[in-house]
Amino acid sequence: MPTSKFFRVATEGATTDGRVIDRATITQLAQSFNPKTYGARIWMEHIRGMTADSIFKAYGDVVAVKADEVETDTGKKLALFAQISPTPDLIAMSKARQKIYTSLEINPKFSDTGLPYLVGLGITDSPASLGTDILTFSAQQGENSPFAARKQNPDNFYTEAVEITVEFDDKPTDPDTGKLTTTLKNLFKKITTSDAAQDARFAELSTAIETVAQHVVTELDSYASQLTQIATLEKTITDLHNNFTAFKQLMDTQDSNPDQRPPAIGGPGTILTDC
């Protein structure tokens, strides 16, 4: 799975459901997060689907978070950055500019630590659906909140949705291509070592190249031989087909009742005697 570059998901001063994400919360979220302790998965609209084929299935995982200062219109502020491992579906949506807004689900007092913890990441197309107004309204509804059933814990809260751009560090590579690249790198690394070892390294490289070349020649010869065999088989099949067709046509002209006398072909009816 490819891993994204870090992207900003929250900035100090951001509002949620009436609360403000302060600098201390950003710092604590960065310090407390550990996917081995509790994994934060990525959910559409913060809805945790129950089946793997649901549109509300998980779309990846948050693998790391960090806090860094950023320059804003009102000066420097501390921001939280996340790194994710998305599923192919989320990658496709991102390329199509779908679900480009994210919202954090934060447990204010996680487990026994008492510290805020990132427990989920929501994605949406509409920032208003997870905006300050709706989050504040929902918080005022208590158990009747439209978000109540979506939360991992009733005390959790969501941050306001912010737009993101997901970029990737790792480009998927074919495993065999990767192995070949590694092998070639190792070979060239060997031949660029000390001068004393150059001859031995070049000899090793020469042997490797000869082995590869011989393998290629062998494969080409085998391929050419197979083509010849195929051509021979095709000719044989064609000949058999032609012979069968001729035989069938001959049989179609034969009398189906071998006991019946062939019909007379006509004549004057006079019996001639050779004396």
RATAPE-V401769 format. One record per residue. N is the residue number from 1. PHI is phi in degrees with one decimal (NA if undefined). PSI is psi in radians with two decimals (NA if undefined). OMEGA is omega in radians with two decimals (NA if undefined). Layout:
n=N phi=PHI psi=PSI omega=OMEGA
n=N phi=PHI psi=PSI omega=OMEGA
//
This chain:
n=1 phi=NA psi=2.36 omega=3.07
n=2 phi=-71.5 psi=2.71 omega=3.11
n=3 phi=-116.8 psi=2.38 omega=-3.10
n=4 phi=-77.6 psi=2.85 omega=2.93
n=5 phi=-74.1 psi=2.84 omega=3.08
n=6 phi=-67.2 psi=2.39 omega=3.07
n=7 phi=-135.5 psi=2.65 omega=-3.04
n=8 phi=-74.3 psi=2.31 omega=3.14
n=9 phi=-120.0 psi=-0.23 omega=3.12
n=10 phi=-163.8 psi=2.65 omega=3.12
n=11 phi=-134.1 psi=2.50 omega=-3.13
n=12 phi=-57.7 psi=2.43 omega=-3.08
n=13 phi=99.4 psi=-0.21 omega=3.13
n=14 phi=-67.6 psi=2.54 omega=-3.13
n=15 phi=-97.3 psi=2.74 omega=3.09
n=16 phi=-126.0 psi=-1.88 omega=-3.13
n=17 phi=-101.8 psi=0.68 omega=-3.07
n=18 phi=111.1 psi=-0.32 omega=3.08
n=19 phi=-90.9 psi=2.82 omega=3.12
n=20 phi=-118.0 psi=2.33 omega=3.08
n=21 phi=-77.8 psi=1.90 omega=-3.11
n=22 phi=-92.5 psi=3.10 omega=-3.09
n=23 phi=-62.0 psi=-0.69 omega=-3.12
n=24 phi=-63.9 psi=-0.69 omega=3.14
n=25 phi=-64.4 psi=-0.74 omega=3.10
n=26 phi=-59.3 psi=-0.81 omega=-3.12
n=27 phi=-62.4 psi=-0.78 omega=-3.10
n=28 phi=-68.0 psi=-0.63 omega=3.09
n=29 phi=-62.8 psi=-0.71 omega=3.13
n=30 phi=-67.9 psi=-0.65 omega=-3.10
n=31 phi=-76.3 psi=-0.63 omega=-3.00
n=32 phi=-84.5 psi=-0.40 omega=-3.00
n=33 phi=-69.1 psi=2.27 omega=3.07
n=34 phi=-151.8 psi=1.92 omega=-3.10
n=35 phi=-59.5 psi=-0.36 omega=3.10
n=36 phi=-76.1 psi=-0.45 omega=3.09
n=37 phi=-78.9 psi=-0.88 omega=3.08
n=38 phi=-156.7 psi=2.15 omega=-3.10
n=39 phi=-83.6 psi=2.32 omega=3.08
n=40 phi=-96.7 psi=1.94 omega=-3.12
n=41 phi=-92.5 psi=2.90 omega=-3.10
n=42 phi=-104.5 psi=2.17 omega=-3.05
n=43 phi=-126.2 psi=2.46 omega=3.06
n=44 phi=-73.9 psi=2.17 omega=-3.14
n=45 phi=57.0 psi=0.40 omega=-3.12
n=46 phi=65.1 psi=0.29 omega=-3.13
n=47 phi=-93.9 psi=2.13 omega=-3.13
n=48 phi=-89.8 psi=1.78 omega=3.14
n=49 phi=-69.2 psi=2.77 omega=-3.09
n=50 phi=-99.5 psi=-0.31 omega=-3.09
n=51 phi=-122.2 psi=2.70 omega=-3.07
n=52 phi=-70.0 psi=-0.41 omega=-3.11
n=53 phi=-98.4 psi=0.15 omega=3.13
n=54 phi=-75.4 psi=2.62 omega=3.05
n=55 phi=-65.3 psi=-0.36 omega=3.12
n=56 phi=-100.1 psi=0.50 omega=3.03
n=57 phi=-71.0 psi=2.99 omega=3.09
n=58 phi=-71.9 psi=2.47 omega=-3.11
n=59 phi=-113.2 psi=0.39 omega=3.10
n=60 phi=134.9 psi=-2.93 omega=-3.08
n=61 phi=-139.1 psi=2.61 omega=2.95
n=62 phi=-82.7 psi=2.17 omega=-3.08
n=63 phi=-102.8 psi=-0.35 omega=3.14
n=64 phi=-164.6 psi=2.67 omega=3.01
n=65 phi=-136.1 psi=2.71 omega=3.09
n=66 phi=-151.8 psi=2.79 omega=3.12
n=67 phi=-112.3 psi=2.30 omega=3.11
n=68 phi=-142.4 psi=2.63 omega=3.07
n=69 phi=-80.2 psi=2.48 omega=3.11
n=70 phi=-130.3 psi=2.72 omega=3.11
n=71 phi=-90.2 psi=2.21 omega=3.11
n=72 phi=-123.1 psi=3.11 omega=3.13
n=73 phi=-63.7 psi=-0.40 omega=-3.12
n=74 phi=-108.4 psi=0.33 omega=3.12
n=75 phi=108.3 psi=-2.98 omega=-3.12
n=76 phi=-75.9 psi=2.42 omega=3.09
n=77 phi=-139.5 psi=2.77 omega=3.11
n=78 phi=-88.1 psi=2.31 omega=-3.12
n=79 phi=-123.8 psi=2.67 omega=3.08
n=80 phi=-101.7 psi=2.28 omega=3.13
n=81 phi=-115.8 psi=2.49 omega=3.14
n=82 phi=-121.5 psi=2.61 omega=3.02
n=83 phi=-120.2 psi=2.29 omega=-3.04
n=84 phi=-123.0 psi=2.76 omega=2.99
n=85 phi=-115.4 psi=1.65 omega=-3.04
n=86 phi=-83.0 psi=2.75 omega=3.02
n=87 phi=-79.8 psi=2.86 omega=3.08
n=88 phi=-55.9 psi=-0.58 omega=3.13
n=89 phi=-64.0 psi=-0.74 omega=-3.14
n=90 phi=-69.2 psi=-0.65 omega=3.09
n=91 phi=-61.1 psi=-0.78 omega=3.13
n=92 phi=-63.0 psi=-0.73 omega=3.12
n=93 phi=-64.5 psi=-0.70 omega=-3.14
n=94 phi=-63.4 psi=-0.74 omega=3.12
n=95 phi=-64.4 psi=-0.54 omega=3.14
n=96 phi=-88.3 psi=0.13 omega=-3.13
n=97 phi=59.8 psi=0.74 omega=3.07
n=98 phi=-111.1 psi=2.59 omega=3.11
n=99 phi=53.1 psi=0.95 omega=-3.05
n=100 phi=-95.3 psi=0.08 omega=3.09
n=101 phi=-111.9 psi=2.43 omega=3.13
n=102 phi=-122.7 psi=2.68 omega=3.12
n=103 phi=-141.1 psi=2.39 omega=-3.13
n=104 phi=-86.9 psi=2.54 omega=2.91
n=105 phi=-108.1 psi=2.07 omega=-3.03
n=106 phi=-118.2 psi=2.27 omega=2.98
n=107 phi=-90.9 psi=2.02 omega=-3.03
n=108 phi=-66.1 psi=-0.48 omega=3.12
n=109 phi=-139.6 psi=1.50 omega=-3.01
n=110 phi=-79.2 psi=2.25 omega=3.03
n=111 phi=50.0 psi=-2.34 omega=-3.11
n=112 phi=-92.7 psi=-0.05 omega=-3.07
n=113 phi=-76.7 psi=-0.54 omega=-3.09
n=114 phi=75.8 psi=0.09 omega=-3.12
n=115 phi=-102.2 psi=2.68 omega=3.07
n=116 phi=-65.8 psi=2.55 omega=-3.07
n=117 phi=-141.7 psi=2.42 omega=3.09
n=118 phi=-79.7 psi=2.00 omega=-3.08
n=119 phi=-109.9 psi=-0.12 omega=-3.14
n=120 phi=-172.6 psi=2.78 omega=3.10
n=121 phi=-130.4 psi=2.12 omega=3.14
n=122 phi=-96.9 psi=2.55 omega=3.07
n=123 phi=-122.6 psi=2.51 omega=-3.09
n=124 phi=-153.0 psi=2.82 omega=3.05
n=125 phi=-95.1 psi=-0.37 omega=-3.05
n=126 phi=-115.1 psi=1.88 omega=3.13
n=127 phi=-60.9 psi=-0.47 omega=-3.14
n=128 phi=-66.4 psi=-0.49 omega=-3.11
n=129 phi=-67.9 psi=-0.36 omega=3.07
n=130 phi=-130.8 psi=0.67 omega=3.13
n=131 phi=-87.3 psi=3.07 omega=-3.08
n=132 phi=-60.0 psi=-0.75 omega=-3.07
n=133 phi=-63.0 psi=-0.86 omega=-3.11
n=134 phi=-68.9 psi=-0.61 omega=3.12
n=135 phi=-67.2 psi=-0.72 omega=3.12
n=136 phi=-65.4 psi=-0.79 omega=3.12
n=137 phi=-59.4 psi=-0.78 omega=-3.11
n=138 phi=-63.6 psi=-0.68 omega=-3.14
n=139 phi=-63.7 psi=-0.55 omega=-3.13
n=140 phi=-74.9 psi=-0.26 omega=-3.10
n=141 phi=-87.2 psi=-0.17 omega=3.13
n=142 phi=61.3 psi=-2.21 omega=-3.12
n=143 phi=-66.9 psi=-0.32 omega=3.14
n=144 phi=-89.0 psi=0.10 omega=3.14
n=145 phi=-61.6 psi=2.40 omega=3.10
n=146 phi=-64.9 psi=-0.26 omega=3.13
n=147 phi=-95.9 psi=-0.09 omega=-3.03
n=148 phi=-57.0 psi=-0.77 omega=-3.09
n=149 phi=-73.2 psi=-0.26 omega=-3.09
n=150 phi=-87.2 psi=-0.37 omega=-3.00
n=151 phi=-77.9 psi=2.53 omega=3.08
n=152 phi=-69.0 psi=-0.50 omega=3.11
n=153 phi=-145.1 psi=2.42 omega=-3.09
n=154 phi=-56.8 psi=-0.47 omega=-3.12
n=155 phi=-83.5 psi=-0.15 omega=-3.13
n=156 phi=-65.0 psi=2.75 omega=3.05
n=157 phi=-136.8 psi=2.74 omega=-3.14
n=158 phi=-103.1 psi=2.60 omega=3.02
n=159 phi=-93.7 psi=2.78 omega=3.12
n=160 phi=-62.2 psi=2.42 omega=-3.11
n=161 phi=-66.7 psi=2.37 omega=3.10
n=162 phi=-126.6 psi=2.60 omega=-3.13
n=163 phi=-76.3 psi=2.48 omega=-3.13
n=164 phi=-132.1 psi=2.84 omega=2.98
n=165 phi=-129.1 psi=2.06 omega=-3.09
n=166 phi=-93.9 psi=2.16 omega=3.06
n=167 phi=-122.8 psi=2.71 omega=-3.03
n=168 phi=-116.4 psi=2.47 omega=3.09
n=169 phi=-82.6 psi=-0.74 omega=-3.01
n=170 phi=-103.3 psi=2.24 omega=3.02
n=171 phi=-96.7 psi=2.25 omega=-3.13
n=172 phi=-58.0 psi=2.38 omega=3.11
n=173 phi=-125.3 psi=2.63 omega=3.08
n=174 phi=-67.0 psi=2.29 omega=-3.09
n=175 phi=-55.0 psi=-0.75 omega=-3.12
n=176 phi=-66.4 psi=-0.68 omega=3.11
n=177 phi=-63.3 psi=-0.70 omega=3.12
n=178 phi=-61.9 psi=-0.73 omega=3.13
n=179 phi=-64.7 psi=-0.73 omega=-3.14
n=180 phi=-64.4 psi=-0.74 omega=3.12
n=181 phi=-61.0 psi=-0.76 omega=3.13
n=182 phi=-62.1 psi=-0.74 omega=3.14
n=183 phi=-61.6 psi=-0.80 omega=3.14
n=184 phi=-64.7 psi=-0.69 omega=3.11
n=185 phi=-61.6 psi=-0.73 omega=3.13
n=186 phi=-64.4 psi=-0.69 omega=3.13
n=187 phi=-64.0 psi=-0.81 omega=-3.12
n=188 phi=-70.7 psi=-0.49 omega=3.06
n=189 phi=-65.2 psi=-0.67 omega=3.14
n=190 phi=-66.0 psi=-0.69 omega=-3.05
n=191 phi=-80.5 psi=-0.07 omega=3.09
n=192 phi=-106.7 psi=0.32 omega=3.11
n=193 phi=-84.1 psi=-2.75 omega=-3.04
n=194 phi=-60.0 psi=2.64 omega=-3.12
n=195 phi=-58.4 psi=-0.58 omega=-3.09
n=196 phi=-62.9 psi=-0.47 omega=-3.08
n=197 phi=-99.6 psi=0.02 omega=-3.05
n=198 phi=-58.2 psi=-0.86 omega=-3.07
n=199 phi=-58.7 psi=-0.78 omega=-3.13
n=200 phi=-64.3 psi=-0.68 omega=-3.13
n=201 phi=-67.2 psi=-0.76 omega=3.13
n=202 phi=-63.7 psi=-0.65 omega=3.11
n=203 phi=-63.9 psi=-0.72 omega=3.12
n=204 phi=-64.6 psi=-0.74 omega=3.13
n=205 phi=-64.9 psi=-0.72 omega=3.14
n=206 phi=-61.4 psi=-0.75 omega=3.12
n=207 phi=-62.6 psi=-0.73 omega=-3.14
n=208 phi=-63.9 psi=-0.73 omega=-3.14
n=209 phi=-65.7 psi=-0.73 omega=3.12
n=210 phi=-62.2 psi=-0.69 omega=3.12
n=211 phi=-63.1 psi=-0.78 omega=3.13
n=212 phi=-63.9 psi=-0.77 omega=-3.13
n=213 phi=-62.0 psi=-0.75 omega=3.13
n=214 phi=-63.0 psi=-0.68 omega=3.12
n=215 phi=-63.3 psi=-0.74 omega=3.14
n=216 phi=-63.5 psi=-0.78 omega=3.13
n=217 phi=-60.8 psi=-0.77 omega=3.13
n=218 phi=-60.5 psi=-0.76 omega=-3.14
n=219 phi=-65.4 psi=-0.70 omega=3.13
n=220 phi=-65.8 psi=-0.73 omega=3.10
n=221 phi=-61.5 psi=-0.74 omega=3.13
n=222 phi=-63.3 psi=-0.71 omega=3.14
n=223 phi=-64.6 psi=-0.76 omega=3.13
n=224 phi=-63.4 psi=-0.71 omega=3.11
n=225 phi=-62.9 psi=-0.71 omega=3.13
n=226 phi=-65.2 psi=-0.67 omega=3.11
n=227 phi=-63.1 psi=-0.72 omega=3.11
n=228 phi=-62.3 psi=-0.76 omega=3.13
n=229 phi=-62.8 psi=-0.69 omega=3.14
n=230 phi=-65.1 psi=-0.74 omega=3.13
n=231 phi=-62.3 psi=-0.71 omega=3.12
n=232 phi=-63.4 psi=-0.76 omega=3.12
n=233 phi=-63.4 psi=-0.71 omega=3.13
n=234 phi=-61.9 psi=-0.73 omega=3.13
n=235 phi=-64.5 psi=-0.74 omega=3.13
n=236 phi=-61.6 psi=-0.77 omega=3.14
n=237 phi=-63.9 psi=-0.71 omega=3.13
n=238 phi=-63.0 psi=-0.76 omega=3.12
n=239 phi=-62.3 psi=-0.77 omega=3.12
n=240 phi=-61.5 psi=-0.70 omega=3.14
n=241 phi=-64.4 psi=-0.77 omega=3.13
n=242 phi=-63.7 psi=-0.75 omega=3.13
n=243 phi=-63.0 psi=-0.72 omega=3.14
n=244 phi=-64.6 psi=-0.72 omega=3.14
n=245 phi=-61.9 psi=-0.76 omega=3.13
n=246 phi=-64.3 psi=-0.73 omega=3.13
n=247 phi=-64.7 psi=-0.70 omega=-3.14
n=248 phi=-64.8 psi=-0.74 omega=3.12
n=249 phi=-62.8 psi=-0.68 omega=3.10
n=250 phi=-64.0 psi=-0.76 omega=-3.12
n=251 phi=-66.6 psi=-0.57 omega=-3.14
n=252 phi=-65.8 psi=-0.38 omega=-3.14
n=253 phi=-90.0 psi=-0.11 omega=-3.11
n=254 phi=-83.5 psi=2.67 omega=3.11
n=255 phi=-70.0 psi=2.32 omega=-3.12
n=256 phi=-75.6 psi=-0.23 omega=3.12
n=257 phi=-117.1 psi=1.70 omega=-3.07
n=258 phi=-68.1 psi=-0.30 omega=-3.13
n=259 phi=-83.1 psi=-0.26 omega=-3.10
n=260 phi=-81.1 psi=2.39 omega=-3.14
n=261 phi=-70.2 psi=2.42 omega=3.12
n=262 phi=-61.5 psi=2.46 omega=-3.14
n=263 phi=-62.6 psi=2.56 omega=3.11
n=264 phi=-66.0 psi=2.56 omega=-3.09
n=265 phi=-97.6 psi=0.09 omega=3.08
n=266 phi=93.7 psi=2.82 omega=3.14
n=267 phi=167.7 psi=3.13 omega=-3.09
n=268 phi=-74.1 psi=-0.25 omega=3.12
n=269 phi=83.0 psi=-0.04 omega=3.14
n=270 phi=-90.0 psi=2.28 omega=-3.13
n=271 phi=-88.5 psi=2.15 omega=-3.12
n=272 phi=-99.8 psi=2.35 omega=3.12
n=273 phi=-112.4 psi=2.26 omega=3.13
n=274 phi=-90.3 psi=1.84 omega=-3.10
n=275 phi=-96.8 psi=NA omega=NA
//
